């Protein structure tokens, strides 16, 4: 076991983004991919080599295993890869959101991590946007959120023709929409009660395509949400305090409306790192390397949120 290296599992576009950030942190990752095509593309983008054949073969070869790893494989395989790393003795793992293919997969990762006492963090990079970092400070300055709302509309007409592995698009809400939901609850507070409604559904996501609901956080802030995957829309969130309304639309930008004014003004942020790298990723990896869970969610925290996500997805029908 080597603790001064990072094992990067995957050689696709997300792994390329992680590799560039790791290099900026002074780390040349040990990278494991599957096919020759992705390994060649990875080398062209990063200048780094990627082993071929997949993680299981790489582990079976008996090579020294780094003590830290980042899992950036396809959605269907992130849970399995993370459990394999835990079984191999890797003690600190950053896995791409949402931490598994579906709720059962995520819970299995959390159980294995608890059993082996491994640290597993979940990569919700929106938490690390410069816009969010600035808002977090300003919201605290105002005394916290009193209410908030968010929208997680997905462009169904774009998603429908995408070629994905079997079962992946059926989990689109969990794999993609929770980016926004996680961010809203991160800034506004964790839910304590919720009423959820759903409608619609399509072949690739039969559970629902229209979502609406409202609730209350543990701290007493009220919230509401909506999304319609068969209508125009976009991701967005608004966090309200006693003094200001903070608007994320798009999420990378921060705007503010002050009490007593109808003007909506941009907030100056230092987003140089978000411009240079995939937004949020540099700060996220920095937190992972420092084992700093102040903002970076853990797999246990993700499991705690799953029941709420399932209710939103299923219109309150989840157990």
N, C-alpha and C positions, 0 to 999 in steps of 0.2 A: 504493500500500500504506500503510495506516494502522496504527500499532502500539499506539495508546492506546485502541483499541476492541476489542470482541469480537463476532464474527459468530456468532449462534446459529442453527443449522440445524434447523428443526422448530418446530412450534407446538402440539404435543399436550401431554398431561399431564406428560411428562418435561421437555419444553422449558419449561413453566410453572414447574416446580420449579427448574430451572437459572436462569431469569430472576429469580425471587425472590431466589435466593442472589447472583446477580451484582449486583442492585440493593443488597443488603446490603453488598456489597464496593465500592459506589460506582460501579458501571458499569451504564449503560443499554445493553443489547446491540442491535446491528443484527440484527433477526430476519427469517428467511426461512422461510415456510411454503408450503403448497400451495393448500389450499382456503379458501373464504370462511368456512365453518362453524368450522374450527379457528382461523382468524385472529380471528373474533369472540369465541370462547371465550377465546383467549389475551389479547385486549384486556380482557375482563371480569375476568380473574383477576389481571392484572399492571399494567393501565393503559398498556401499551406496544402499539405498532402492529407488525404482522407483514406483510411483503410476501407477496403471493400469486403462485402460478404455479410454484413450485419452484426449487431451487437452480440448475439448468442455465440456466433463463431469466434468473434474477437475475445470474448471472455473465456471460451473453452480452450483457446490457444495458450492460456497461462501467462499472459503478459502482466507486468506490474500494473495494478489498477489504481488510478489517482483517487485520493480521498474525497474529491469534489467532482460533481458532474452536472452538466446541463442537458436536458432531454428536449430535443427539437425535431422529433420525427413526426410522421403523419398522425392525424388525430386518432386513428384507429389503434395505434400502437403505443401511445405515450404511457398508458397505465402499465402495460406489460413490460416495457423497457424500464420503467422506474422500479418496478418490483424486482426485475432481474439485477439491477444495480444495487438495490438494498441487500439482496441475497448474496451479492458478491462482496459485500462489506463496505460499500461506499457510504460514508457517514453524512454527507451534506449534498443535497440534490435540489436543483432548480428545474422544475418541469413546466413546460408550456401550459397555459390555461387550456381547459379547466382542471387539468390534473388526471384526466382519464377520458375514455370515450363517452361514458354514461355514468349516472349516479352510482351504480353498483361497482363499476370499475374504479371510480374515485374512492369510494369507501374501502375497497380492497387495498388500494395503495396506502390509505391512512392506517388501516389495521396492520399492514406489514411494517410500516414505518414505526408504529408504536411498539410492535413486538420486538423489532430489532434496534429500537432506540436510534433511529436515523432521523436527521433533520430533512424535511421535504418542504420546499417553498413552491408557491404557484405563481407563474409569471403573468400577472395582470399589469402590463407595462403602462396602461393609462394612468395608474396611480402615480407614476413617476414623471408625467409630463411637467414641463416648466409651468404651464398654466395651472395645473393642479397644485403644484408645490406653492405657488404664489397664493392661490385661493385658500389653501389649508391654513396659512398664516393669517390671512385677513379674516377668515371666518372665526378663528380662535380669538382674534383681536376684538371682534364684535360680540363675543360671548357665546358663539356656537349657532348652529342652524335652528330656526324655529319652524321652518317648513321647507319642502323641496319637491320638485317634480322631474320626471325624466321620460324620454322617449327612446325606444330601441327598435324603431322601424328598420326592417331589412328590405333590400331590393329583391323581391321574389323573382321578378322577371330576369334578373341577372344570375341569381343562384340556380334557378331551375336547370339551365343547360350545362352547368359546371360538371366536369367529370371528377367524381370523388369515389373513394372506396365504398363498398356496400355498407349501409348503415350510418355513414357519416352525416349526410344531409338531414337525416331524421333527428339528429342531435344538434342541429344548428343553433337552436336557442341556447343550449348549455355551452356549446363550443364558442359561440360568437357573441350573441346578445348579452351574455353575462359580463362582457367587458363594460358596458354602460351601467348595468345594474350594480355590479361590484363597486364601480366608481361612485355612484350616487349614494349607496349605503356607507361607503368609506368616508365620504365627506359629510353626509347628513346624519348618520347614526344607524346602527343595526336595528332591524324591525323587531317589534314586540307583538304586534297584531296586524293582520292584513285581511282584506276582502278582495277576492280576485274573480275576474270574469274573462271568458274566452269565447271566440266564435271562429268559424271558418276552418280551414285546413286544406292542404293540397297533397298530391301524391308523395312528394318528397319530404313533407313535414305534416303528417296527418293530424297531429294533436291539436293544432290551432294555427291561425295566421293573423288573428286580431286579438289584442290583449288590452285589458284595462283593469285598474284597481286602485286601491288606496289603503292607507294604514297609519300606524303610529309607531314611532321608535321607542326604544327603552327610555330615552331621555325626554319623551313627550313631544317631539317634533312630528308634525303631520306630513304625509307625503302622498303623492298620486303618480300614476304612470299610465302610459298608453303606447300602443304600437299597432300598426296595420301594414302587414307585409304584402298586401295586394292593393296598395294605394301609394301615392307620392309621400315622401317623408325622409327623415334622416335621423341619425343619432343626436341626442342633445340632453342637457341637464341644466337645471336652475336651482341654486341653493339660496334660500332667503334667510337673512338675519334681521335683527331689529333695526339695522342701519342701512343695509345694502342688499341688492339682488345680484348674485354672481351668475353669469350666463356662459355656458359652454356650448357653443354652436358655431363652428365645429369644436370638438373637444380640445383640440390643440391650442385654441385661442381663448382668452378670458376677457369678458366684457363686464361692466358694472353699471347698475342703475342705483343712484343714491336716493335716500329718503327725501321726499319733497321735490323730486325731479322726474321728468319723463324721458330725459336724455339718457341714451345708452352709449357709454364711452369705453374705448379699449383700455385695458390695463397693460402697462409696459411690463414685459417679462424678459428674462434672459434665457432665450431658447436656442442658444448657439449649439449646445449638444444635441438638441432635438432636430436641428437642421443638418448637423454633420452625420448623425447616425439615425437609425430607425428611432422615431420619437419614444422617449421614455426608457429606452433599453440601456443606455450608458449608466444612468442612475440606478436602475434596477439591478444590473449586474454588480455595481459597486456595493449595493446593500447586501446582495447574496455573498459576495466575497468577504464582507465584513461580518456576516452572520447577524445582520441587523433586521429584526422582524418588526421594527416600529411601524413601517409602512408596507413591507413585503409580506403578503399573506402566507400562512402556513397551511399545510394540507389538513390539519385538524380544524383550523378556522374555516377552510373551504367546506369541510363536511358539516360544520355547524350551520353554514348558509344553505346547504343543499335542500333542506326541507322547505325553505322559503322560495328557492328557485323552482322547485317542483310545483309548489302551489301557484306561482305566477304562470308557469308553463301550462298547467293543467286546469286553470280556472278554479283553484281551491279544492280540487278533488283529490290531491295527493294526501297520503296518510301522514 
